[in-house]
Amino acid sequence: MSDAPALLPVEEARARILGLCTPLPPEWVPMDDALGRALAEDVLARRTLPPWDNSAMDGYAVRTADLLGPLPIRLTVGETVFAGKLPVREVVPGTCARIMTGAPLPSGADAVVMRERTRPVPEAPDTVDILEAPGPGQFIRPRGEDAREGDVLLRRGTPLGIPELGLLWAQGMASVPVPRRPRVAVLSTGDELCRVDEPPGGRIVDTNAPALALAVRRAGGVPTLLGIARDTPEAVREALARADGFDVVLTSAGVSVGDHDFVKDALEALGVAQHFWRVAIKPGKPLVVGQRGAALFLGLPGNPTSSLVTFELFVRPALRRLLGLEDVEPARVSGRLEGRLSKAPGLAHFVRVMATWRAGELWAKPLGTQTSGALRSASAATHLLHFPREHSSLTDGSHVELIPLSWVA
């Protein structure tokens, strides 16, 4: 009877990893560097915006009380108010003000008539015929519609997209508090690997470390490549010992049950508490997760596609949590399967597919090869299709869950 630990379901493994992650300490960064990050604290509005009632249209600021009789009604134009200028005259009975979009509303006016609902009077250029009677407040953007001074403008944990940064710029903010970016060490292991600038000599070029470093950067982290550790316990321990000071340490290969799989032993020797090993998925079953202090250690499989898939399912959510984001689960969309799939129950498969819209639905076509070492299918994939662990077959047209891939250009 085997004493190997039970395989964890994907959702439980991800939940355990996220349970080890808390947002990193805050730093104030320029707004340009905050895109995609999360607020480290609530932000209060410093300014009331807009600071005055203003016009939502080019037209005429009017008193609705002047427009209760039969139309058209002729009014005297007291002034023209441009955006960026303050009005100087009150709109008194029988008058109006020509006004531009965004311009402050003159006192006395309580509505705006759009220019298309008026008619010029050639013989009396200082007057205008109003062809439509507006209701009070029509085409007026009220003071404080966007923000009122002292109100909570954005909550801690809010992802900072372009509209959110626009809100903060409008408040006169040039920098913003966000958790600092995770520092991530990336290490490859294996005698069969060489750097891209080395002659192979019977080896293969290490693609895992540079690819994972790019994935880390895209997820918001700051990667550092630690090189390639050779397949000896001493070399692996020495390489991992250089990872002090990092928030996350990623290794690829050396976490399975082969004679040269030394990562688990090296982590133990360095005092890393291992929380679990192996997940019920394909590709990517051998996954080691541990922690030393606040540093998170994730040993990923060595096959190139397995390392990318496990990054997508487990590492990227962890980095997002360290960045202070709250909604870190992989995004999911509904689709339909083009073709058929079958497998033995027990492992959840994450099938690389190319998804396209057809007749209002997203159809997912599995790519030609699903082997863990084939990067070509990863390069063509747009989504991962979740083939649940308890299922053994999916028929053509089946409704399926799809995970958009962050590595797609």
Protein Blocks (a to p, Z undefined) as FASTA:
>chain_A
ZZbdcdddfklmmmmmmmmpccdddddddfklmgopacfbdcddfbdcdfbdcdfbdcdd
ddfklmmbccddddddfbdcdehiacfbdcdehiacdddehiacdehiacdcdfklgccd
fklmkbccdfbdcdehiapacehklocghiafbdghiacdfklmmmmmmnopabdcdddd
dddddddedjkbccfkbcfklpacdfklmmmmmmmmmnopacddebjaddbfklmmmmmm
mmgoiabdcdeehiambfklmklmmmmmnopacfbgciaddehkbacdddehjbccdddd
fbfklmmmmmmmmmmmmmmmmnopablcccddddddeddddddehiacddddddddeehi
acddddfblcfklmklmmmpmbdcdddfkbcbdcehiacdddddfkbZZ
